[in-house]
Amino acid sequence: MTQALSWEQLAEHAVPELDRVNGPANAQANLRLFGQPESAVRVTLYRDLHAWCPYCQKIWLWLEFKRIPYRIRKVTMRCYGAKEPWYLAQVPSGMLPAVELDGELITESDVILLALERRFGPLGMPLESAPAMEHRQLERLLFRAWCLWLCSPGLNRRQQGQAREQFRSIAQRFERALSQSDSPWLEPTGPSGVDLVFVPYVERMNASLAYYKGYRLRQEHPAIDRWFRALEALETYRGTQSDFHTHVHDLPPQMGGCWSDDTPMATSLAEQIDLGVGLLDDEAHWPESARDDALMRRIALSRVLKHRIKLLANHPSGASEIDQPIRAALTTLITQHICLPSPGSAAGLRYLRDRISSPRDMPLMAARVFRQALEATAHADGPAQGAPIPVNHRFDQDPRPFQSLPT
Ligand SMILES: N[C@@H](CCC(=O)N[C@@H](CS)C(=O)NCC(=O)O)C(=O)O
């Protein structure tokens, strides 16, 4: 049986941190320059600490695809913790996102995008052009059909079927819009601003409909799958992309509840997602060059090493109890041989499995291999589960101990 490596031995497998400021899109950066001097920064983006807010992701994507230098200040969403007083002093409603553009504070994601377009030029078709307006209305229709299906409690079988068909017909309209040219995008030279408007919620639909409804969006709608594959070929998108496990558990408090149709397919997909093993092509189809598992394992390890003191100190099992089991899971991760954790540690390992958040903590594929290693290591100890993930709030996910102060 493999012995758990020491922290020093594990550190030999770490990889250097990517350049957060000028490297690929990432959720950890507080400043993005794209090779320009800091004096070029005219934008500050206020977005949520967890990288869970879809409206923030929309602005984040736009700035990244346009390569506009910007600063990031991270703020807590109410269902995940207390709102920072400094932010309430600037934005009394506490709503996110907001940007400061040449000293002017702007809220409301659509207003922000239009202001950014006016200052820096559009990304593809202008968002107020007639075709873009049509696409944006379609995005809202799709959003409403999704909410109606996902967030209405107590639907009977007939109502569930109606909500599913209503969603399907609007998703097919999105497919028709995507099929107007040979390109996978809404306009031939995409991804453009309108594509980015669709990304945050379609990403969340893909995860939540599999988990709660047993509906495999990418399989049901090939043009949407093609669009996702084109997005996933882009490093910039991958830097903001979340995994199924993160989404299905961050949505309930944000949406006021998500309800399962309790079909055999929904139950079976939910079980797989909760194990953290990933849903293969339903979840993400990263190109081969981007899904090097050995590298992803080392990235996951490096992210844990960076935060290990705080991670151990904040773990409910207590640092001394969970130290060996986490090293055992990291040993499993790196050696690909199951390393036995100390007896009685399965619940603590599964607690951590359930609280990895992508892309906040690490990229999707790194989160996937780390969850797998935690589950395999916990399984060697027994069936005990961690504390259930709350559905009315996520105060269990307080990321503040892990934050570095903004520069
Ligand atoms: N219409 C707004 C909606 C923004 C919104 O709903 N933001 C949520 C997060 S997704 C928020 O800030 N809620 C307050 C909070 O959670 O603290 C926009 O487009 O910017």
The ligand as an SDF file (V2000), in Angstrom:
LIG
                    3D

 20 19  0  0  0  0  0  0  0  0999 V2000
  -29.7270   43.1040  -13.3160 N   0  0  0  0  0  0  0  0  0  0  0  0
  -28.4720   42.9260  -12.6110 C   0  0  0  0  0  0  0  0  0  0  0  0
  -28.5480   41.6440  -11.8770 C   0  0  0  0  0  0  0  0  0  0  0  0
  -27.2990   41.4130  -11.0400 C   0  0  0  0  0  0  0  0  0  0  0  0
  -27.5190   40.4220   -9.9440 C   0  0  0  0  0  0  0  0  0  0  0  0
  -28.6060   39.8100   -9.8280 O   0  0  0  0  0  0  0  0  0  0  0  0
  -26.5030   40.2680   -9.1340 N   0  0  0  0  0  0  0  0  0  0  0  0
  -26.5930   39.4000   -7.9910 C   0  0  0  0  0  0  0  0  0  0  0  0
  -25.5390   38.3280   -8.0860 C   0  0  0  0  0  0  0  0  0  0  0  0
  -25.8290   37.2060   -9.4030 S   0  0  0  0  0  0  0  0  0  0  0  0
  -26.2710   40.2160   -6.7370 C   0  0  0  0  0  0  0  0  0  0  0  0
  -25.4090   41.0560   -6.7270 O   0  0  0  0  0  0  0  0  0  0  0  0
  -26.9820   39.9450   -5.6420 N   0  0  0  0  0  0  0  0  0  0  0  0
  -26.6800   40.5610   -4.3700 C   0  0  0  0  0  0  0  0  0  0  0  0
  -25.8510   39.6630   -3.5230 C   0  0  0  0  0  0  0  0  0  0  0  0
  -25.9110   38.4460   -3.7330 O   0  0  0  0  0  0  0  0  0  0  0  0
  -25.1460   40.1260   -2.6590 O   0  0  0  0  0  0  0  0  0  0  0  0
  -27.3310   42.9420  -13.6190 C   0  0  0  0  0  0  0  0  0  0  0  0
  -27.5550   42.5680  -14.7810 O   0  0  0  0  0  0  0  0  0  0  0  0
  -26.2220   43.3670  -13.2460 O   0  0  0  0  0  0  0  0  0  0  0  0
  1  2  1  0
  2  3  1  0
  2 18  1  0
  3  4  1  0
  4  5  1  0
  5  6  2  0
  5  7  1  0
  7  8  1  0
  8  9  1  0
  8 11  1  0
  9 10  1  0
 11 12  2  0
 11 13  1  0
 13 14  1  0
 14 15  1  0
 15 16  2  0
 15 17  1  0
 18 19  2  0
 18 20  1  0
M  END
$$$$
